[in-house]
Amino acid sequence: MSDMNEVLRLIEVQGKALDEFEHKQIARIDNVEKYLREIEKKAGRPRADGDGNTPAPATREAWIDTKSRKAVPVLVHADKLASLEQRPAGAPSLGRMLRGIVLGGAAHDARELEEERKAANIFSDTSGGFTVSGALSNEWIDYLRAAMVLSRAGARTLPMDTGQVSIARVTADPTISWHGESVALPEAEPTFGKVTLNAKTCVCLVKLSLEISQDSANIEQILEQVITKAMAAAIDSAGMNGVTVDAGAAPGGLFNLSGINALSTVGAPTSWDFVVDAIYELMADNVAMENIGAMVGHPAIWKKLRKLKTGISSDLTSLVPPPEVAALPKLWTTAAPFTGGTTCSAMIGDWREMIFGVRKDITVTVLREALMGSNLQVGVLAYARVDFAATRATSFCAMPGITI
């Protein structure tokens, strides 16, 4: 009996020792987790709430519509419009939706495609097209934004629930004075004004043969890519330059905006000095160096600058730009001005001051009757309604007349 009691005592002692060991290990793990969180916090990479395992949600900027009193999200390039609305289960991809609209009843899975369109709230409209709204429209807009140079430069996106949205803009920096006792306050010009985003219609027409639409294995991907890239390039171009034909039907273009800074004609650059001058113009208008964003210009400018040499006799070493110019992101796009095959223009600025307004509904129409009878072609007509506005014109500086 005494042996049994000794065994029970030993089991109890071991149990207590095991419990003590377990508690010590848990405490050590907690201390390690706490230490890691402190390190990440000091490094500027906080791990979020509670258990330290779930990343904290990013804070998204939002404005308040004074009429509806609703919060309006304002998106930077990394934000996704699609994340604001839950995607319906079984909703088709953009390319699959396009294929279903193009083929209609001729598709082998026509009934399935029709059910998918209903699940995604895609219904035919009175003009014979299909209005894409909700989560799928948001995905399409995200594809456009991903391909847009102006979005990558830093322009912010404002989803528009109506065709017209008014926002405030800075017309002049505030007047500051020191007030003496009983002295009248000096007169000052208004600091804020109003600018209105009026949704303009960007139309993309893609023609393809009936045979290609029915027989190509990659028709979904090709339609999605071609339409998205073409519309993104056209929107970038209008956002920078406006258009010359039916100018009122498109955004006016940043280069045409009254009040922006602009250098004199640059000519053929032999150094990076013109970029330094543009940065100075912005800094002189109280744009902090860290807020000066990308330099956006035509690829021909890249070609010219890439060939600059030191200027030392027989030295073919490339000319190194100053550190601040080297650190400036440079985005090259054929949407930037390029006239006469010899002259380009570029723009730098605080691109957060450029607002890209976009209606959240996109319309797709298939043109069969107009083309089918003559050459068995099908046309896909896609509409997006957009506009641009600058909330502070002096936050931008144009570099015109760069001879290449």
N, C-alpha and C positions, 0 to 999 in steps of 0.2 A: 504493500500500500504506500509505503514511504517513497518507493521508486516512482510510482505513478504521480505522487504529489510533486516530486522533483521535476518530472517531465513536464507537468502542467505549469510549474513555475518558470521553467526555462522557455516554454512556448510563450508565456505572458511577457517575459523579459524581452524575447526576440521581437514580439509584436510591437511592444513599446519602442524598441530601437528602430524598427522598420518605419513606424509612424513618424518618429523624430527625424529620421533620414529623409523621408518623403517631404515633410514640411520644410526642411532646410533646402532641398532641391527646388521646390516651388518658389521659395523666397529668392534663391539665386537666379532662377529664370526671370522672375519679376524684376529683379534688380538689373539684369542684363537688358530686358526690354525697355526699362526706364532709361538706362544709359544710352541705348541706341536711339531712342526718341529724342533725347537731349542733343546727341550728336547731329541728327538729321535736322533738328530745329535750328541749331547754330549754323548749319550749312545751308539753310534756306530751303530745306526740303521736308517740311512738316508732314508727318504720316497720318494725320487726321485723328478722328475721334477715338474715344473709348479704348478699345482693345489694341489699337495701333495697327490693325491689319487692313482696314478698309480705307482707301484713299479718300481724302476730303473732297467733296464736290467743288469744282471751280466756281468762283463767283462771277456770274455773268451780269454785265451792265444792263440796266433797264431804265427806260424813260417812262413818264406817266402821261398818258393822253388826257389833256385837261377837259376834253368834252366827255369821253366815256369813263374817265378815271381808271382805266385799265393800264396795267403795266405792259409796255412795249419792249420786247427784247432787242438789244443792239449787239450784233455779233461781230467779233473779230474773226480773222481768217481761220483760226483753229477751232472755233465754235461750229457746231453742226445744227442747222435749222431742223434737221430730221429728229434730233434728240428732244425737241419740244413737244412732239406728238407721237404717241405710241403707234407703231406700225401694225396694221391688222394682220392676224394670223393668216397665212396663205396668200398674202398680197403678192402680185407678180413683180418682177424686177422691171426697171424702166424699159430695157430692151425687149423683154417678153411682151410687155404691154404694147409697145410700138408694133411688134410683129403681129400681134392679134388684131390691131386696128387696121394694118395694111392688108392682111390676108382675109379678114372677115370670115365669112362662112367657108372660104376655100381652104382654110387651115385644117389639117388632119385632127387637131385637138380644139376645134372651134368652140364646142360646147364648154370645154374646160376653161378656155380663155375667157369666154363670156362670163362664167361664174366668178372667175378671178377678178374681172373688171368690176363686177357688182360688189365683191367683197372689199375692193379698194375704193368704192364710191365713185367709179368712173362711168358716167352716163353720157349718152349722146345729147347734144344741145340742139337748139332750133335751127342752127346753120348747117347741121349735118356733121359737125365735128364732135370731139370728145373733150370734156373739161376735166383735167386732172387736178384734183385738190387734195388737201389733207397730207398724210404722211408721204405718199408717193410724189406729190408735187414738191414737198420739202426736200426729198432726196434729189429730185431733178435740179432744184435750185442749188443744192450743195455741190452737185457735179459742175454746174456753171461756175460757181464761186471758186471751186478748186482749179478750174482752168483759166480763170481771169487773173491777169497780171495785176490789175488795180487792187483786187482783193489781197493778193499775195504781198503787195507793197504796203498794205495796212489799212486800206479803206474799210470802213465799218458798214455792215449790212443792216438795213432797217426793213423788216417785213411790213408790207402795207396791206391792211384789211380793206382799204378803199382806194379809189383811183387818185386821191389827192390828200397829201399830208403836209401840214405846215410845221416847220421847226425853226428854232431861234438861230440866228447867226451873229457873229461879232462884227460890227461895222467900224468900230474904233476901240482902241484900248482905253480903259477908264482914265479920266483926268484926276490926278492926285494933287492936292494942295495942302498947305499948313494953315490952320485957321487961327487968326488972331481974335481976341475978345471983341465982340460987337462988330466985327468986320463982315461985310456981305460976302457970301460965297460966290466964287467966280462962276461964270456961265461955262457950260461944257456941252460938247456934242453928244448925241445919244450913243450909247455903247452897243446896244442890241437892235437888231432888225429882224425881219421875218423873211424866210425863204420857203418856197412851196415846192414839194416834190409832186410833179404831175406825171403819172404813169404813161410812158410812151411805148408804143407797140413795136417790138422787134420781131420780124417775120423771117423764118427760115424755110425754104422750099427745097426738098430733096426729091429727085426723080430717079426711078429705077424701073427696069423692065419687069414685066409680070413673071417671066421665067426666073429671074434672080430672086425676086421676092418669095417665090414658092420653093425653089430648089437649093438655095444657099444655106449651108449648115450654120454659118456665122452671121446670118442676117441680123439677129438680135443685137450682137455686140457692135456690128458696123453701123447700124442705124443710131444706136445710142451715142457712140463716139463721134460720128460725123456731125450730127445735129448739135451735140453739146459743145464741141470745139468751135464749130462755125459761129454759133450764137455767142459764145464767150468772146471770141475775137472781135465780132461786130460790136458788142457792148463795150469792150475795152476801147475800141477805136472811137466810138461816139462819146464815151466818157472823157477821153482826152482831147479829141479834135472837133466833136460835133460832126455834122455831115453837110455837104454842099448842095445836094438835091433834096428838096422838101425839108429844109433845115428845121422848121418848126415842129416836124414830126419826130425829132430825135433830141436827146439831151444836148445842151449847148456846147459842152466840152470845156475842160479845165483850162486849156490854152487860150480860150476865148473869154474867160471869166474876168470881169472888171475888178481891179484892185490887187491882182497877184503881183508879186515881184517879178522882174524880168531883167536879164542882162542885155547889154547891147549885142548886136550881131557878133557871134563868136569868131566866125571865119574858120580857117584851117588850124586846128590846135597843134602847137608844138610842145605843149606841156599840159599839166593838170591844173593850171592856174584858174581856168574858167570855172572849174568845179569848186575850188577854194573861194572864188568870188561869190558864187551862188550860196555857199554855206554861210559866208559872211552876211549876205543880204538877209538871210533868215534870222541869224543871230541878232542882227541889228533891229529886227522886229520882234525881239523877245521870244524867239523859238529856241529852246534849250538844245544844245548840241546832241544830247542823248535822245531827243525826240525827233531829230531830223532823220527821216526814213530813207527808203531806197531811191536811187537814181534810176528813172525809167526812160528808156530811149530805144531807138531803132538799132538792130544788130550792126548796121553799117558804122555806127559810132564805136561799137566794141572793136570792130576791125581796125578802125583808124587809131584808136587809143592803144590797142594791143601792139601796133607797129611803131609806137613812139620809141626813140632811142635816146641815149644819154646826151647826145650832141657833141661828145668828145670825138675828135678826129679818129677815124678808123675803128671806133668802138661801136659794136653792134649790140651791146647790152640793152635790154629793154629798160625804159625809163620807169623807175619805181615811184609810185604816187606817195604823197605825204601820208602818215599813219591814219589821220582822220578820214582822208579820201579812200584809202585802202580799206578801212573798216566799213565804209558806206556800202550797203548792199546794192548791187547793180542788176536790174532786170531788163532784159532785152526783148523787144516785141515788135513785130511788123505793124502793130496797131499804132505805134508812135509815129509822129509826122516824118515824112520823107518825100520831099518835093523835087521834081525835075531830075531825080536820079543822082543829085549831087549835094543836096542840102537837107540836114536833119535838125530836129530839135529834141531836147531832153528836159526833164522836170525832176526836181527834188522837192521835198517838203515834209511836213508832219502829216502823213497820210491818214492819220486818225480823224483829221478834220474833213475828210471827204466821206460823204454818206451815199451809199448805194441803196436806193429804195427799190423794192421789188414786190410786185403783187404776188400773192401766194397761190394763185390759180394759173395754170398753163393749159392752153388749148391746142389740140392736135386735130387736124382735118385731113382726110384722105381724098385726093382728087382722082376720081376714076373716070367719070363721064367725059371730062375735058380732054383726057389723054388716051384713054383706052381704045376709042374708036379709030384713031389714026395710026398709032404705032405700038399698041399694047404696053403702054407705060402706066405706072402708078406714081402719083405725086403725094409726098407727105409734107404738109404745111403745119409748122409749129409756131405758136405765138408765145412770147413772154413780154410782160409789161414792166418797164423799169424806168428809173430816172436817177440822176446824180445831183448832189448839192454840196457846196463847201460851207462849213460853218465858220471859217475864218480864212478869208482870201489871202491875207498876208503871210499865211503859214506855208505858202508855195512859192517857188521861184522857177521861172522858165529860163532855159538856156537855148535861145533860138539861133538859127543860121550857122549851124556847125557844118562846115564844108568838109566833105569826105573825099 
